[in-house]
Amino acid sequence: MSDDAIRKTPLHALHLDLGARMAPFAGYDMPIQYPTGVLAEHLHTRKAAGLFDVSHMGQALIEGAAHASLAAFLETLVPADIANLAPGRQRYTQLLNETGGVVDDLMVTRPPGADGVLRLVVNAARKAVDFALIRERLPAGARLTPLGEAALIALQGPLAAATLARLAPGAGMETMTFMSARPARLAECETFVSRSGYTGEDGYEISLPSAQAEVFARLLLAQPDVAPIGLGARDSLRLEAGLCLYGHELDESVDPVEAALAWSIQKRRRAEGGFPGAERIRSALTNGPSRLRAGLRSDGRAPAREGTEIVSTDGARIGVVTSGGFGPSVGAPIAMGFVDRLHAAVGTPVGLVVRGTPLSARVVALPFHPHAYHRG
Amino acid sequence: MSQIRYTKDHEYIRIEGDEGVVGISEHAQSQLGDVVFVEAPPVGKTLKAGDAAAVVESVKAASDVFAPASGEVVAINSDVEATPGLINEDALGRGWLFRIKLADPNELSRLMDEAAYANYLKTLS
């Protein structure tokens, strides 16, 4: 990014107006927190509705002659079943390198009413890498179009559905189910909405033209239960929800099975393979991976941060924390990390070495805070 | 009347006779955000000025608190260990961290008084 000035999202002026503390993130000047602070923002999202500017993320279309051929192409890069993705449905998957390591994790959506179109949402810091990888492999007649002029706003929390229903009665927002997606006209804006998010709560991600983003965001913020939420709370919410963050739980050395994402590799793909690193990934599915992403809870109050060494009860190094901090809804420190398979079972006692002292902790099931998705 | 002195690392020490009460400044708590964990030094520990003495962690990050002056820890604030948010509510009051018996009151002359600290903060923004 050194050759690039720091970028601004279409909501940058709004963040400044709201008194956000801004900081560079993935090449963008982003709101870390608003005046209420991370703790209040986190708890507000869990009890009402939080508005997140995620316009820094990479949105793109890939288009080809028909769904079958386009899906067959994408399946050479990701381990999810794209061929059987129904119109109006979304799937979480990973772009893989030749050894099965995760180049990025992303959402793939098959919009309803169009044949041979897929929408992608990828991580901000990885979009250049991802788009280059996809373009390099695109078959003749297919194309990738980054949606550079689209903003992305997430509305998350138990009151998100009621808020959108009030704003756009008749748009049917409340009847959408988790991981469904479709175009919607919301308050005079042509948007593309998915019922999904990164907080563990019910909610939506709304793609809309940049030029309309601020007006639309201000309209949402004028609703009684909606507050703006920064990247600080976005991180604590996703950590409590047990969700991976690229660059922390995921990188090019980690395969999806180690990352406890085997659920995102559907049965047909496991049987047929045909994705990068299939040999390693299918072996890990059959024999178990050598290390596994796990949840960790300590008995004390000291958070174990990223990079904290994980040791067995006899002091041997068995892993490392990839994300750690305080869980505001859990009310205690929480962490995720990679642990040697032999020590990864739920309930296994471990030590987290914080400032030289191993703190007593144990492996726990993820998520730390129950998901509240609207599965219909 | 007590006097307060500040370090460049945003600790304060409030001088009360031959003892000093140590905490983090209002600016420091505001920069850190919601404090969720405090680790104070053990009572009886002898600190040298500049030693990492305590840890204050916010939702996002851990920060060391350095001893503004040398001396022996004579008390810690158990309220702030139980309720770390006291630092955000009242950094200079109920959010104090520990109390030391000053080994060398002359060390305090190296620290900033309130006016100097206010000027120092202006140079940071």
Boltz contact constraints between the chains, C-beta under 6 A:
constraints:
  - contact:
      token1: [A, 37]
      token2: [B, 33]
      max_distance: 6.0
  - contact:
      token1: [A, 37]
      token2: [B, 34]
      max_distance: 6.0
  - contact:
      token1: [A, 38]
      token2: [B, 33]
      max_distance: 6.0
  - contact:
      token1: [A, 38]
      token2: [B, 34]
      max_distance: 6.0
  - contact:
      token1: [A, 38]
      token2: [B, 59]
      max_distance: 6.0
  - contact:
      token1: [A, 39]
      token2: [B, 34]
      max_distance: 6.0
  - contact:
      token1: [A, 232]
      token2: [B, 60]
      max_distance: 6.0
  - contact:
      token1: [A, 301]
      token2: [B, 37]
      max_distance: 6.0
  - contact:
      token1: [A, 302]
      token2: [B, 37]
      max_distance: 6.0
  - contact:
      token1: [A, 303]
      token2: [B, 57]
      max_distance: 6.0
  - contact:
      token1: [A, 326]
      token2: [B, 36]
      max_distance: 6.0
  - contact:
      token1: [A, 326]
      token2: [B, 59]
      max_distance: 6.0
